[in-house]
Amino acid sequence: MKSFSATSFPSDQPEVLEYAMEAVRKNPQALFTAFQWFLYSARNTVYFTAFSTETFDKEKLCSMVAQMVALAPQLTHGFIGARPGQPFPAHMLEAITSIEQVDDFDGYPDKWLDAGQDLFLEEELPLFRVKVIVRKDGPDEQGRASMILVRSSHALMEGSDSALLTRSMPSGHGTMSSKKNKVPIGQRISMALGAALVVPMHMISAHILSPKKVEMGFSSVAFDRTRLRRMSNRLGVRQRSLMFAVVMHALNDGGSGFSTKKIRAFYTMLDTERHDLDDDFFRVRSVEAFFPVNDNLEEFVKAVDATIGQIESKDVSKMQFIMNAMFKAHRGLSKVLPFLYSERFFRFNGNVDMVLTMVPPHRTYGDLTNGIIEPIYCGSYHPGSNLCTFVPARKHVTLNFSMRTQHLPNVEKIAKLLDQLDVEDN
């Protein structure tokens, strides 16, 4: 039996395309890796949004989406009737795009961000949508004529895809693992045992500890990148550490947000050294960290940087390998005991306080993002989890939150904390 990752299937390889189409006819998600399956089943979504100097009509929007699909062929996967790697017909482009006029852009981008669960309602449509709002009276005083929102199932897109597409570059994944770089047998056994212990614990915890209902909300803020660089240089820390620390400090709200002792966080990173146990689709790796709470902001920033340094001085792949094994086990169990995989199961966040994601720099090049204006906003949604996605561009860094609504009021404290550090800087 052949095995294929969720990649684009070249049209000049008809036997590969034929196999792929036969597989998805039986199961639309057949070509998904276990990691993709988990994110699809959890109804995780991602988004990209930014203002533009361009004014769109339906024809222009459909043309842009067709170009995006050509650069990211994974968008052709995962739905009933999919033709992996093949262009979408006109009627499908029409169905997944929309344009509306607005009087002004007040309240955007937060105004139109949501969980994106409508992506999963029509099973015969692709797992992404592109929407544009156009200002009725033409460009405003900042030159903004429209705003673009791309939403996708997280199973198809990750932060590196968004960065590549922003540069009008291909983001097809191919096979992301390296079969030549094999993990030693001793480590494989250890991680397999770890996964075997994690899966039943995860299942039991999810059904017992997951809240019945969680109110989620969105918020986005932008900061000057030069200013952040100056502050991190004075403190002698990574810019990433500065941003992680300020966000956690603000949301923890003196201990009432998460903990008075330690903040448990997952943060993600890209690792160029790939192994045979890596996922065949995703480039990203998750890392677990515990950050001791400190009321002194500057000391907390330096402690976060030290913790990250200690973690990354060692092998950071083990946790992701265990997670990959866990996803594979859950996928197998779901075929036998599907009733265990309810919305409540996927709402469980593992008692993690924050998930912090720094995506690669987003710099606009080429026809696909012609007219896009900074700041650029990208983020993700997972039911029940507090997420912050950091998006660096040329001039700005945006912080994009999807999290439980009780934490949203604390977002405004981030600017005040940066002002505090900036005063000390001067």
N, C-alpha and C positions, 0 to 999 in steps of 0.2 A: 504494500500500500504506500503510495507516494505521500510525502508530507510537505506542505508549503506554508510559509509564513504569510502574514497579511501584507503583501507587497503589491506593487503594480505588476500586472502580467502583460509583457510586451505583445503587441499584436502580431509580431513576426514569429511568434511561437504558438501556433494554433493548437498544438496538443496540450500545452500548459493551460491555455485559455479554456479549452474544452473541459479539461479536468476541473478547473476552478469553477466554471459555470455549473457543472454537474453537481459539485459539492454544495454550492450555495442554493441550488434548487431544492435539495433535501433539507438543508439547514442554513438559513441566511448568515448565521454567525460561524459557519463551519471553518472558515479560514482565520478566525480570531485566535490569538494565543490565549492561554489561561488568564493572563493579566488583562488582556482586552475583554475577555468574557466577563471578568469580575466587574470591571468598570461599566460595561454595558448593562449588566444585570442590576447594578446599584443605581443605574440611571444618573451616573456622574456626567456633568457637562462642563464645557469650557467656552470662553467667549473672547472675542477681539472687538474693540470698538474705538473709533477715532473720528474726529472731524475732518472734513475735506473741503478744498476750494472748488471741487467739481460739482456740477449739477447733473443729476442722473434722471434718465427716463428708463422705461422697462427694457428697451433694447440694449441700452448701454450697460445696464446692471447685469442682464443675462450674459452679455459678452464677457464682462469681468469675471463672473462666476465660472463660466466655461474655461477661461484661462486659469483660474485658481484650481479647478479640478484637474487640468492637464499637468499642473505643477505638483499637485498633491493627489495622486491617483488612489490613495487609501480612502478617499471620500466616496469612491464608487463601491465600497464594501458594506456588508452588514444588513441589507434590507431585502425584502422579497422582490424578486425580479432583477436583482443586481447583475450587472455585467462587469466583473472586476477589470479595472484598468481601461474601460472603454468610455468614450465621451457620452454625455447625457443627451438625449433627444430634446428638442425645443420645448415640448410640453412639460417635461420634468423640470427644466430650468425655470419655466414659468411658474410651476407649482411651489418651488422652494425659495422664490424671491418675492419681495414686496416693497412698495414705495408708498409713503404717505407724506403729506405736507403738514408743516407745523408753523405757528406764528413766530416762535422763537425757540432758542435752545436752553432756556432756563431749566435748571434741574438735571440736565444731562451731564454725564452718562448714567448716573444712578437711576434716573427716572425710568429707564426702559430695561434695566437689568433684572432678570428673574431666574428661576431655577431651570428654565428651558425644558420642562417635562413634556411639552407639546411635541418635541422631536420624536417621541416614541409612540405617538398616538396612531399615526398613519404608517402602517408597516410596509407599504409599497412605495414609500418615498425615502430618499436618502436621509441619513442621520445628521443632517446639518441644514441650516437655514441662513439666508442673507437678507437683511432688512436695511432699508435706507430711509431716513427722514430728510426732507428738503425744505429749506426755509422759504416761505411763500414770497417774501419781498426781496429775494436774492441774498447775496452775501451780507453778513453783519459787519460791524466795524472792525472785527478781527479777521475778516476775509473768509469766514466759515459759511459755506453755502449748503452743506449737507453733513450728515453723520452716518457712518456705516457700522452695522452690527453683524458680526458673524458668530453664530452659535453652533456648536457641534457636540456630539457625544464624545466624551473623553476617550472612548475606545479608539477613536480615529485620529485624534490630534493631541499633541503635547506642546510645551512651551517652545521647544526647538523648532517645531514645524511653523509656529507663528512667526518666529524670528526669521526663518528662511523665506517664508512667503512675503513678509514685509519687504524683503530685499528682492522680491520677484525671482527667487531661486527655487529649483526643484526641492521638494521635501519628501519624496518617496523613500520608504524606509529600507527596502531590501530585507536582508536577514541581519539583525543587530547583534546576535551572539557570535562568538568565535569558536567554532568547533575544534580549531587547532590548539587553542589555549585551554587545556583541560584542568579543572580543579582537582587537586590531589585526592586520592581515594579516601584518606583519613578524614579530610575536611568534608568530603561528600557524605560520608557516613554520619559524621557529627551533625551536619546541617539537616540530613534526612531525619535523624532522631529528633532534632529540634522542631522540625515541621510537624512530625508525628505527635509531639506533645502540644504544639500550638493549636492545631486544627480543632480537636475536641474542646479545648479551653476556650477558643474563639467562638465556637458554636454555642456552647453553654452560656458564656458571658453575654453574647449578643442577644440571646432570647430572654435572659433574666434582667440584664442591666440597661438595655436600650430603652430610652424614653418612648412612651406611646405617641407623643406628638412633640415636634420641635418647631418653633417659629424661627425662620431664617430671614436674614436681610442682607443688603448689599450696600457698600460704601466705597468711594474711590477718592484718593487725594493725590496731588502731584507736588513734587519738591524740586528745587533747582539742584542739578547734579553737581555743579561746581562747588556749591555750598556744602553739600554732603562730603565731597572729597576733601575740602579744607578741614572740616571738623574731624574726619577720620584720621587725616594726616597728623593733626595736633595731638590726638589721643593715642596715636601709634597703633591703630587697629585697622582691620579690613573694613571697607565700606559696607560689605555684607553684614559684618558683625554689628556695626553701628545701627543699621536699619533693623536687623532682627531684634536687637536689644531695646531700641526705642519703642518698637511696636509691642513687644511683650511687656515692657514696663508700663506703658499706657493702658493696655487692656487688662493687666493684672490689678490695676487700680489699688495699689497698696495692700494687696493680698485678698481683696474681696472678689476679684475677678476669677482667679484660678487657685492660687495657693499662697500661704504665708511662708512656705519653706522652699519648694522647688517647682519650677515650671517644666512640665514634660512636653517636649516638642518633637515633631518630625520635621526635618528639613531635607530638601531634595538637591541633588547636584548631578552634573554630567561627568562621567568617567570614560576617558578614551580607551582605557585598557579593558577589553571585553573578554569574557570567558564563555565556556560552553554551557554554563548554568544561567547565563543572562537570558532575559526575555528576547524573543526573536523580533519583537516590534518596538518596544519602548527603549529609548536611550537613557532615560532618567533612572537614578537610584535614590532610594530613601534611606535616611540616616536618623537614628534615634539619639536624642540628647536630653540631658537633665540640667537645667540652669538654676543654680541657687539664687533665691530672691534676695535682693539688696535694695534698700530704700535710697541709697546713694546712687544716683543715675550714672555718674562717670565711673564709679567702681563697678557697677553692674555691666556697663558696656565693655569694660576691659575683661571682666570675668567671662562674659559670653565669648569674646574673642579668644581667650585662653582655652576655654572648653572646646571650641571649634578646632583650634590648633591641635589639641591633644587627640581629638577624635580622628582628624584627617592625617595625623602622623602614622596611623595604623591602617590596616586593610578595612576599607569601608564597604566592601562588597557582601560580607556575610549576611547582614540583615536582609538585603534585597534578595539574595539567593533563597533564604528561608521563606520570605514572602512569596517568591515565585513558586516554590514547592507547595506552599499553603494554597495559593490560588488554583494550582493544578489539582490538588486533592479535593477542594471544594467543587470544582467543575465536575469531577468524577462523581462525587456524592450527590450532586444536584440531579444527575440523571437517574439515580436510584431512589432518592428521597427528596423530590422537588419541593414538597410542602415545607421543608425546613428553611427554604430560601425566600422568606417573606420580605416585605418592605422593612419590617422591624429589624430583621437580621442585618440588612445592608445599611440601616441607620446607625448601627453601633460604630462608635469612633475609637474604640479601644482605650477609652479614658485618656486620650491625648488632648492636652490643652490647646495646642496650636500646631498647624501645619504651615510651614514657611517655605515658599518656593521662589527662588531667584532664577528668572528665565534669562536666556542669552540676550544680548543687546538687540533692540529693535531699531534698525536704521533703514529708512525708506530709500529704495532704489528701484528703477525700472517701471514698466507700464502698469503692473498690477496695483501698485500703491501710489500712482501718480496723483498728486493733489493732497495726500494725507498730511495732516498738520499735527505736530506734537501738542500736548501729551498723547501718548498711546496707552490705552488701557486694555489689559488682559487679565483674565482670572478664571477660576474654576468653582464648581459647586459640587459638594458632596453632602447628602442629607445628614444633618447632625454634627458636622465637623466645622471647626473654626479655621478658616483658611485665609492666608494673606499671600498674594502673588506680587512680587516686586519686578517691575518692568523698566530697565534702564534704556534710555534712548540718547540722542545726542545732547540735549539740553535738560531733559527732565528725567526723573525717576517717579513712576507712579506706584502707589500702594493700593492694591485692589482686594477688598475684603468681601468674603462670603462667610457669614457666621451667625451664631445665635443672636437674636435681636437684643438680648440684655447687654451685650458688649458694644453695640453700635455707638451709644453716646460717648464712649471712651475714645473713639477715633479722633475726635477734635483735640484731645490732649497731646497727640503726637506732635503737632506743630508747636505747642507750648514747650514741650520737652526739648525740641530742636532749638527753639529760641533760648532756652536755658543754657544749652551747651554752647550756643553761638555767643552768648554774652560772656561766658567763661573763656571762649576762644579769643575774644577781643580784649 
